[in-house]
């Protein structure tokens, strides 16, 4: 990564106004109350912060008669032995089948099914798409590789249960996620490409929203000079450099906390080896043969350049890829300010991006 530099931050005007009206999003969070662990408090605060998006799409939910939703239990390895996935699809007729999106929420250490649930329900109905929303187990209680392996197990479960779910993988089999979820989605696309289990039923697309694609500093030498955002947008609302390093498990003291309380991630919270492809998919020896990718990045996000470089890597490997950047926006802004124009555009573009993935030849 490049040496530290500074840059003038020009927020999207609506986002700047929203921040001015809600100064707490730019301030250090309160300490956990007595009797509440740092991790539990982090998860409570994350739920509160992402509640803006949940409430926004709750008001826009289709009539319940238009879709079917159910929580299902999926066996996984290790303690507890099961995770929950939330399955939603259009109501349809008895003979109807649907393409499917397997979705991973952001967080690794925070987050849950509810973060994206209402938004995903609207997408399912509008795009006539089945969606499996994965509630992987969270670090540090279940450190790396548990969140990834839970998500990958859910991906295989979908393939195994396609008929019961009324899913037609040939119509579309997409993996996607936001932030940490996007990281896992990119890594799952690589693992699934090389896994005989998916022979004859390959993934057909990957939707990566604000993705990190490498453990900090583990990018290939060829691309390290292009990873500039990590050293430019170091002190932004919602995510800053020191907390992200701590979040990955890089040993460095945290002196500033991000509002989303990713800050509560202690050293080795997720704890992946930097060179492991399950956290650094950009390090794969080849990206040829991966499914088409739709990528969204935010101009003021310290991991912005990960997505930009990853699109380049995919294109160099002959993989169809589309990327959209959102000027003046920072990491996860759409969760807390979902009604501003840039967030509405991000969601509209996401739907068009999924349509584009579904239109690609298998």
Secondary structure, DSSP 8 states (H G I E B T S, - for coil): ------------HHHHHHHHH-GGGGS------TT--HHHHHHHHHHHHTHHHHHHHHTT---GGGEEEEEEEEE-SSTT-EEEEEEEEE---TT--BEEEEEE-S-SSS--GGGTHHHHHHHHHHHTEEEEEEE---TTTT-TTHHHHHHHHHHHHHHHTHHHHTB-GGG-EEEEEETHHHHHHHHHHHHHHT-GGGTTS---EEEEES---SSTT-S-HHHHTT--HHHHS-EETTEEHHHHHHHHT------S--TTSGGG--TTSS---TT-TTT-GGG-S--TT--EEEEEEETT-TTHHHHHHHHHHHHHTT--EEEEEETT--TTHHHH-TTSHHHHHHHHHHHHHHHHHHHS--
